Amino acid sequence: MKSIMSLVFLLFLGLSTQAALAQCCCSGAEVSITNGAFPLAKSDIAVKEIFTKGSGNYISYSSETDAIFRFRVGCGIGTETLSVEYLGVKMRVRFKLYGDFGTPKAEIPFQTGDYVAEFAKESEDEGGRKVVIRPATDEEMKEVEPEPTADGPLDETADTF
């Protein structure tokens, strides 16, 4: 009897975990890269994900002409980062979006540098989920930079004195 109860408990725990993870599968911000007022042309920008460590994230454009896309982050671990290049100039945006949050809108004015996209604290009280952009610290961006790779094998044949 005790083993049956343990089996039922483990089954319930497993199903609960799967249900919680299924809630997060569709979460992702609707991102618009703008010049401060209007979306930039899709053909003028290049967007790619920087930190892809087994995250399963993806970018899907919702406009044929404008730089408007959905960046799916699932439940989010806070290290999802995009590199946006516009006319040869780059900016990086780290998304600190955790949990099941649906599809909030994030309008990002293009500026060079590193930024963090996160939920505004004051909007939580109002029941809304507004994404705000702020400058990133060096420590925040260091966490999402890819591991440095060696240029090649070390040359151990050099003479030493």
Secondary structure, 3 states (H helix, E strand, C coil): CHHHHHHHHHHHHHHHHHHHHHHHCCCEEEEEEECCCCECEHHHEEEEECCCCCCCCEEEECCCCECEEEEECCCCCCCEEEEEEECCEEEEEEEECCCCCCCCEEEEECCCEEEEEEECHHHHHCCCCCEEEEECCHHHHHCCCCCCCCCCCCCCCCCCC
